[in-house]
């Protein structure tokens, strides 16, 4: 009796699991394409962040160069030489 009851209830219990698996299989290609598009495209905020990083790096580079020029000018002034700008 218990085996018969278990056999009758088993398909009902597995039905939801099978339906979920079927939905996952059907939506997998859509999710894969969506992930590929997200990986290839750049959002506006990502582009803004990248541009901000580039600007900061450029400003740091210019600051280093300016400090180097100032240091060279001070050394030239200490030696009494004109600094070639």
N, C-alpha and C positions, 0 to 999 in steps of 0.2 A: 504494500500500500504506500509506504513512504517513498519507494523508488518510483512508483507511478506518479505520485504527486510531484516529486522532484523533476521527473522527465517532462511533465506538463508545464511546470513553472520556469524551467530553464530557458526556453526560447523567449519568454516574456522578460526575464531578467537580463538576458543578453541583447535584447532588441535595442535598447538605448545605447549600449556600448557599440553595437554594429552600426547604428545610425550615426553616431559621433565619428566613428572611423571613416564612414563613407563621406561625411561632410569634410573631414580633414583631408581626405584624398582629393576631393573635388576642388577645394579652395587652395591647395598647395601650389599649383601653378600661378594663381593670381598673386599669392603672397610672394612667391619667388620673383615675379616680374616687378612687383612693387618695391621689393628690397633692392633689386638691380637699378631701378630708376632712382631711388633715393641715394644709392651709392654714386651714381654718375652725375646727378644734378647737384648744384650748389644753391642753397637757399640764400635769400638776401642777407640774413643775419650772419651766415657763415662768410659771405663775401665781405661784409662790413668788418668782421673780426680780422679777416686776412689782410684787408687794406690797412686797418689800424696797426697790426703787427709790422707791416712793411714800413709804415710811416715812423713808428717808434724806432725801428732798426736804423732807418735813414737818419733820424735825429741823433741817435747815439753815435753813429759814424761821424756825422758833422761835428758833434760836440768833441769827440776824441781828436779830430783833425784841428779844431780851433784851439784846444788846449795844447796840442803839440806846437802849433804856430806861435802861441803866446810864450811857451817855454823857450822856444828857439829865439824869439825876440828879446826876452829877458837876458838870455845868455849872451846874445850879441851886444846888448846894451851894456852889460857888465864888462865886456871886453873893449868897449868903446868903438865897436864896429857898427856900421849902419846895417840894418836888417833888410835884406831884399824882399820886398813884398811882391 
